[in-house]
Amino acid sequence: MTISSAVSGLNAAAVRLNVAANNIANANTPDYKPQQAVQTATDDGVSVQVSTKDDSSGTSTDDQLVDAKIASYDYQANLRVIKTENDLQQSLLDVTA
């Protein structure tokens, strides 16, 4: 369950990073409507879902850069969870062997 939760976090962070990058790349494109990533917990509370919607607030490029950096940190944290879970399982196998 830990790994599936972390994988959903990885996927959510990737979507959020993609949305921020797309918004930055198209900031000066005429008639472009910025997007916003909306992250919510699943009903079981174990994983997250992310969707996109139009961002009517017109966030700045600076805000998008901050969002991208946060998504990057979230991605790294979820990777660390997976690595730690893997290390714990390996230790358990070493103890039982």
Secondary structure in CASP SS format (residue, H / E / C, confidence):
PFRMAT SS
TARGET T0000
AUTHOR 0000-0000-0000
METHOD secondary structure of the structure
MODEL  1
M C 1.00
T H 1.00
I H 1.00
S H 1.00
S H 1.00
A H 1.00
V H 1.00
S H 1.00
G H 1.00
L H 1.00
N H 1.00
A H 1.00
A H 1.00
A H 1.00
V H 1.00
R H 1.00
L H 1.00
N H 1.00
V H 1.00
A H 1.00
A H 1.00
N H 1.00
N H 1.00
I H 1.00
A H 1.00
N C 1.00
A C 1.00
N C 1.00
T C 1.00
P C 1.00
D C 1.00
Y C 1.00
K C 1.00
P C 1.00
Q E 1.00
Q E 1.00
A E 1.00
V E 1.00
Q E 1.00
T E 1.00
A E 1.00
T C 1.00
D C 1.00
D C 1.00
G C 1.00
V C 1.00
S C 1.00
V E 1.00
Q E 1.00
V E 1.00
S E 1.00
T E 1.00
K E 1.00
D E 1.00
D C 1.00
S C 1.00
S C 1.00
G C 1.00
T C 1.00
S C 1.00
T H 1.00
D H 1.00
D H 1.00
Q H 1.00
L H 1.00
V H 1.00
D H 1.00
A H 1.00
K H 1.00
I H 1.00
A H 1.00
S H 1.00
Y H 1.00
D H 1.00
Y H 1.00
Q H 1.00
A H 1.00
N H 1.00
L H 1.00
R H 1.00
V H 1.00
I H 1.00
K H 1.00
T H 1.00
E H 1.00
N H 1.00
D H 1.00
L H 1.00
Q H 1.00
Q H 1.00
S H 1.00
L H 1.00
L H 1.00
D H 1.00
V H 1.00
T H 1.00
A C 1.00
END
